[in-house]
Each structure stands twice: as C-alpha cells, then as structure tokens.
Amino acid sequence: MDAIFKHQITIAIDRLKNNNFQNFIDELYLKKYGSNFTPIKQKKDKGCDGIINNNESLAVYAPEKYTLRVFKKKINEDHNNYDGNWKTKLPKWRVVYNGEFTAEMLQFVDSLEDGSKKIGIAQIINDIDGLNWVHQRSIADYLGINEQFFINDILQNVIDDLLKNAYASSGSLPSEEPIYIVDKIQLNFNSSDVENAKEEYLNSLGSMGKLKDTLKSYDDEEMAALKNKVITEYGKLSGDFKTRLNNLTELLSGNNGNDQQYKYYVRVVLLYMFEICLIGQRVEAEK
C-alpha cells in the first residue's frame, strides 16, 4: 500500500466514531476472517462487539473525543461485562481502537487482561493491506475514498511485482509511436475474436490512461526491464496470440491469479504493451 492511499484510509478511519467504527470493523473482519468472524448486535451485546474464531471477544473503541480517563472508564466497563458474560466461552480478549495506543492505554488494558490483543490504527491498516485487491477496493468504497487512490496503488503494485527479477535488455526496444490499433487487432486475433478484442481494448482505455500516468514515476532502466520481462515471458509461450495473451496474463498474475482486480490490471499492462508493439505481430505502418 503506497503512502498516499494509506494516508487517505487513515484519515477516513479516524473520522469514524462510536457505532460507525464498529460497523466498519464488522465490514473489515468479515472480509479478513470470513465465517470465522461473528458480528454482535450493538444493543444488548453484554460487553462483546464481535467474536473471532469462536474463542476471542472484541471490545471496539472510537470515542468522539479521546481522554485517558474516559478510555479507562469505557474499557473497564467493557472488560467487566466480558468477564461476567463471555470469558468462560471466549478466553481471549481484543481491544480495537481507531487511533494509536499510548503507553498508558497499553498498560491499562494489560492490567485488566494479561495477554490481550491491542489493535490500533497501524494494525488495522496492515489488515486492510493483507486483503486481496477486490476486498481492498470494497473497503475503500465503504470509506468513501476516491477510486483514483486505489487504482494508483494497485497499478504501482502490479508494476513493482512485474519488475521483480526483471532485467534490462541490452538490445533495442520498439518505440511508443501511435499505432493502428484496429488493424493490429485484426492481424493478431482470429476473425471470431476480433469484436471481443476491440471491446476489451476500448474498455481498458480509461485504466490505460491511469497506467501511463503511473509509469511516469519509473526511470528508463526500470521501464526497459519491465518491457524486456514482458517480451521474454511472451516469447516462451506458444499458440495463437489470444492463447499466448491469456497464458501471459495468468503467468504474470502469479500468486494473485485468483484476485480478479489484480489480474485485470495485469491485463491492462499487457494491452498497453500490445498497443506499443512489444507483443503481437506488427502492421505494416509499425515496421
């Protein structure tokens, strides 16, 4: 997660207070833990704001205005309720706070329940960062964050992942001159696939524009390495262009192959490489 996207998320979470923060934690933990998280109704919860793995009780805290005195009072009440109603069934206790824990806060929680987990904003951000990209986008939407921050972040991650173990080519690479994309599609795809290929390319243009903006932050050596990696991996594949493009998308998606959001942006990168003639046959005007 890049610094700008992280900052936007931090600000959005800081603005969540009381029940709004608990609703957000429900949203996050349902994505993080799935069926191993059970939300608890906010009324008459008897000191439990959620259950993780059937053995851990949550106490969620996000006051309108923080003071140590109010924190101690609220958390002490939550712990008394947990101790009286849940501890036998749920031996673990977790306090989730939408800010940074101070030393006094940490010591107080430990004095109530030794070995309890203290989850502050840094861990919450880390939990979001650990989600797949589909869920990250859902969280960003939930928090009302402009999608541009998310798109910039995922594109940067895709490019950085592609650059891993890449190397710059000593040879020359095709230039990025304007191309006749319709003719190029017709040359590279079977006639039955041309219309679908055109539609995919047109639908990717908005994301491709964002990709081009993202690529401006990479230097010439990194760009050469990126292009060379795509050319090299494409050259190892066989079959018609559609088959090679599909297989290259899967290959370069790596461990994120089941993450449709991540795979989509890998595909955008490859369509851009197709557009600038790095992969696929070239039309006469490009030769």
C-alpha positions as CSV (number, residue, x, y, z in Angstrom):
1,M,0.0,0.0,0.0
2,D,1.5,3.3,-1.0
3,A,1.8,6.2,1.3
4,I,-0.9,8.3,-0.3
5,F,-3.5,5.5,-0.3
6,K,-2.6,4.7,3.3
7,H,-2.9,8.3,4.4
8,Q,-6.4,8.5,2.8
9,I,-7.5,5.3,4.6
10,T,-6.1,6.6,7.9
11,I,-8.0,9.8,7.7
12,A,-11.2,8.1,6.8
13,I,-10.9,5.6,9.7
14,D,-10.1,8.4,12.1
15,R,-13.4,10.1,11.2
16,L,-15.4,7.0,12.2
17,K,-16.8,7.3,15.7
18,N,-18.7,5.0,18.1
19,N,-21.1,2.8,16.2
20,N,-19.8,3.9,12.8
21,F,-16.4,2.5,13.7
22,Q,-17.9,-0.8,15.0
23,N,-19.8,-1.1,11.7
24,F,-16.5,-0.6,9.8
25,I,-14.7,-3.3,11.9
26,D,-17.6,-5.7,11.1
27,E,-17.1,-5.0,7.4
28,L,-13.3,-5.4,7.7
29,Y,-13.3,-8.5,9.8
30,L,-15.9,-10.3,7.7
31,K,-13.5,-9.9,4.8
32,K,-10.5,-10.8,6.8
33,Y,-11.9,-13.8,8.8
34,G,-14.9,-14.8,6.7
35,S,-17.2,-17.2,8.6
36,N,-14.7,-17.2,11.5
37,F,-16.0,-13.8,12.5
38,T,-19.4,-13.3,14.1
39,P,-20.7,-9.7,14.4
40,I,-22.7,-8.9,17.5
41,K,-25.7,-6.6,17.6
42,Q,-24.7,-3.3,19.1
43,K,-27.6,-3.2,21.5
44,K,-27.5,-5.6,24.5
45,D,-24.2,-7.0,23.4
46,K,-23.3,-7.7,27.1
47,G,-19.7,-6.4,26.5
48,C,-18.8,-8.2,23.3
49,D,-18.6,-6.4,20.0
50,G,-17.8,-9.4,17.9
51,I,-16.4,-12.9,18.1
52,I,-13.3,-14.3,16.2
53,N,-12.6,-18.0,15.8
54,N,-15.2,-18.8,18.5
55,N,-12.6,-18.0,21.2
56,E,-11.9,-14.3,21.1
57,S,-14.2,-11.4,22.1
58,L,-13.8,-7.8,20.7
59,A,-14.1,-4.5,22.5
60,V,-14.3,-1.8,19.9
61,Y,-13.5,1.8,20.9
62,A,-13.7,5.1,18.9
63,P,-14.8,8.0,21.0
64,E,-16.0,11.4,19.8
65,K,-13.1,12.9,21.8
66,Y,-10.4,10.9,23.4
67,T,-9.2,11.3,27.0
68,L,-7.3,8.7,29.1
69,R,-9.9,8.9,31.9
70,V,-12.8,8.2,29.5
71,F,-10.8,5.4,27.8
72,K,-10.2,3.7,31.2
73,K,-13.8,4.1,32.2
74,K,-15.2,2.6,28.9
75,I,-12.7,-0.2,28.6
76,N,-13.1,-1.1,32.3
77,E,-16.8,-1.4,31.8
78,D,-16.3,-3.5,28.6
79,H,-13.9,-5.8,30.5
80,N,-16.3,-6.2,33.4
81,N,-19.1,-7.2,31.0
82,Y,-16.7,-9.6,29.1
83,D,-15.5,-11.1,32.4
84,G,-19.0,-11.7,33.6
85,N,-20.7,-12.8,30.4
86,W,-18.1,-14.2,27.9
87,K,-14.8,-15.1,29.3
88,T,-15.7,-18.7,30.1
89,K,-16.7,-19.3,26.5
90,L,-14.2,-16.9,24.9
91,P,-10.9,-17.0,26.7
92,K,-9.2,-14.3,24.5
93,W,-9.9,-10.6,24.6
94,R,-9.1,-8.0,22.0
95,V,-9.4,-4.2,22.1
96,V,-9.7,-2.4,18.8
97,Y,-9.1,1.4,18.7
98,N,-9.1,3.7,15.7
99,G,-6.1,5.6,16.8
100,E,-2.6,5.0,18.2
101,F,-2.3,3.4,21.6
102,T,-0.3,5.3,24.2
103,A,1.8,3.6,26.8
104,E,-0.7,4.4,29.4
105,M,-3.5,2.8,27.4
106,L,-1.5,-0.3,26.7
107,Q,-0.6,-0.7,30.4
108,F,-4.2,-0.3,31.4
109,V,-5.5,-2.9,29.0
110,D,-2.8,-5.3,30.2
111,S,-3.7,-4.7,33.8
112,L,-7.3,-5.8,33.0
113,E,-6.5,-8.8,30.9
114,D,-2.9,-10.1,30.6
115,G,-2.1,-11.3,27.1
116,S,-5.0,-9.4,25.5
117,K,-4.5,-8.1,21.9
118,K,-4.4,-4.3,21.4
119,I,-5.3,-3.4,17.8
120,G,-4.6,0.2,16.8
121,I,-4.7,2.1,13.5
122,A,-1.4,0.7,12.3
123,Q,-2.6,-2.9,12.6
124,I,-6.0,-2.0,11.1
125,I,-4.1,-0.6,8.1
126,N,-2.0,-3.7,7.9
127,D,-5.1,-5.9,8.0
128,I,-6.6,-3.9,5.0
129,D,-3.2,-4.2,3.2
130,G,-3.4,-8.0,3.7
131,L,-6.8,-8.3,1.9
132,N,-7.0,-9.2,-1.7
133,W,-7.5,-6.3,-4.1
134,V,-11.2,-6.9,-4.6
135,H,-11.7,-6.6,-0.9
136,Q,-9.4,-3.6,-0.6
137,R,-11.4,-1.8,-3.2
138,S,-14.6,-2.7,-1.3
139,I,-13.1,-1.3,1.9
140,A,-12.0,1.9,0.0
141,D,-15.5,2.3,-1.3
142,Y,-17.0,1.7,2.1
143,L,-14.8,4.5,3.5
144,G,-15.7,6.9,0.7
145,I,-12.2,7.1,-0.7
146,N,-11.8,8.3,-4.3
147,E,-11.2,5.3,-6.5
148,Q,-8.2,7.1,-8.1
149,F,-6.1,6.5,-4.9
150,F,-6.9,2.8,-5.0
151,I,-6.2,2.5,-8.8
152,N,-2.8,4.3,-8.4
153,D,-1.9,1.9,-5.5
154,I,-2.8,-1.3,-7.3
155,L,-1.1,-0.2,-10.6
156,Q,2.1,0.6,-8.7
157,N,1.9,-2.9,-7.0
158,V,1.4,-4.6,-10.4
159,I,4.3,-2.8,-12.0
160,D,6.6,-3.4,-8.9
161,D,5.7,-7.1,-9.0
162,L,6.4,-7.3,-12.7
163,L,9.8,-5.7,-12.1
164,K,10.8,-8.3,-9.5
165,N,13.6,-10.5,-11.0
166,A,13.3,-8.5,-14.3
167,Y,16.4,-7.3,-16.1
168,A,17.1,-4.5,-18.6
169,S,17.6,-5.6,-22.2
170,S,20.9,-4.7,-23.9
171,G,19.0,-4.6,-27.2
172,S,16.7,-2.0,-28.6
173,L,13.0,-1.9,-27.8
174,P,10.2,-0.8,-30.0
175,S,9.3,2.8,-29.8
176,E,6.0,4.1,-28.5
177,E,4.7,5.7,-31.7
178,P,1.0,5.8,-32.4
179,I,-0.3,2.6,-34.0
180,Y,-3.3,1.5,-36.0
181,I,-4.9,-0.5,-33.2
182,V,-7.9,-1.8,-35.2
183,D,-5.7,-3.1,-37.9
184,K,-3.4,-4.6,-35.3
185,I,-6.2,-6.4,-33.5
186,Q,-7.5,-7.8,-36.8
187,L,-4.0,-9.0,-37.6
188,N,-3.4,-10.8,-34.3
189,F,-6.8,-12.2,-33.4
190,N,-8.9,-14.8,-35.2
191,S,-11.9,-13.2,-37.0
192,S,-14.3,-14.7,-34.4
193,D,-12.4,-12.9,-31.6
194,V,-11.9,-9.5,-33.2
195,E,-15.0,-7.8,-31.9
196,N,-14.4,-9.0,-28.3
197,A,-10.8,-7.9,-28.5
198,K,-11.8,-4.5,-29.7
199,E,-14.4,-4.2,-26.9
200,E,-11.8,-5.3,-24.3
201,Y,-9.3,-2.7,-25.6
202,L,-11.8,0.1,-25.6
203,N,-13.0,-0.8,-22.1
204,S,-9.4,-0.7,-20.9
205,L,-8.6,2.8,-22.3
206,G,-9.6,4.6,-19.1
207,S,-7.4,2.4,-16.9
208,M,-4.6,2.5,-19.6
209,G,-4.5,6.3,-19.2
210,K,-4.0,5.9,-15.5
211,L,-1.3,3.3,-16.1
212,K,0.6,5.7,-18.4
213,D,0.5,8.3,-15.6
214,T,1.8,5.7,-13.1
215,L,4.6,4.6,-15.4
216,K,5.9,8.2,-15.4
217,S,7.3,7.6,-11.9
218,Y,9.6,4.8,-13.2
219,D,13.0,5.6,-14.7
220,D,14.3,4.5,-18.1
221,E,16.2,1.5,-16.7
222,E,13.1,0.2,-14.9
223,M,10.9,0.7,-17.9
224,A,13.4,-1.2,-20.1
225,A,13.4,-4.0,-17.5
226,L,9.6,-4.1,-17.4
227,K,9.3,-4.2,-21.2
228,N,12.0,-6.8,-21.5
229,K,10.3,-9.1,-19.0
230,V,7.0,-9.0,-20.9
231,I,8.8,-9.7,-24.2
232,T,10.8,-12.5,-22.7
233,E,7.9,-14.3,-21.0
234,Y,5.7,-13.8,-24.1
235,G,8.4,-15.4,-26.2
236,K,8.4,-18.5,-24.1
237,L,4.7,-19.2,-24.9
238,S,3.2,-20.9,-27.9
239,G,-0.1,-20.9,-29.6
240,D,-2.1,-18.1,-31.3
241,F,-2.0,-14.6,-30.0
242,K,-5.2,-14.9,-27.9
243,T,-3.9,-18.1,-26.2
244,R,-0.5,-16.5,-25.5
245,L,-2.0,-13.3,-24.2
246,N,-4.3,-15.3,-21.8
247,N,-1.5,-17.5,-20.6
248,L,0.8,-14.5,-20.1
249,T,-1.9,-12.8,-18.0
250,E,-2.1,-15.9,-15.8
251,L,1.7,-16.2,-15.6
252,L,2.3,-12.6,-14.6
253,S,-0.5,-12.5,-12.1
254,G,1.4,-15.1,-10.1
255,N,0.1,-15.7,-6.7
256,N,-2.6,-13.1,-7.3
257,G,-4.2,-15.2,-10.0
258,N,-7.4,-15.6,-8.1
259,D,-7.7,-11.9,-7.4
260,Q,-9.8,-10.6,-10.3
261,Q,-9.0,-6.9,-9.5
262,Y,-5.2,-7.6,-9.6
263,K,-5.5,-9.7,-12.8
264,Y,-7.5,-7.0,-14.5
265,Y,-4.7,-4.5,-14.1
266,V,-2.1,-7.0,-15.2
267,R,-4.2,-7.4,-18.3
268,V,-4.3,-3.6,-18.8
269,V,-0.5,-3.6,-18.7
270,L,-0.3,-6.3,-21.3
271,L,-2.8,-4.5,-23.6
272,Y,-0.7,-1.4,-23.3
273,M,2.4,-3.5,-24.3
274,F,0.3,-4.8,-27.2
275,E,-0.6,-1.2,-28.1
276,I,3.0,-0.1,-28.3
277,C,4.0,-3.2,-30.3
278,L,6.0,-5.1,-27.7
279,I,3.9,-8.2,-28.2
280,G,2.0,-9.5,-31.2
281,Q,2.5,-9.1,-34.9
282,R,3.0,-5.5,-36.2
283,V,1.1,-4.0,-39.0
284,E,3.0,-2.5,-41.9
285,A,2.9,1.0,-40.5
286,E,4.8,-0.1,-37.5
287,K,7.6,-1.9,-39.3
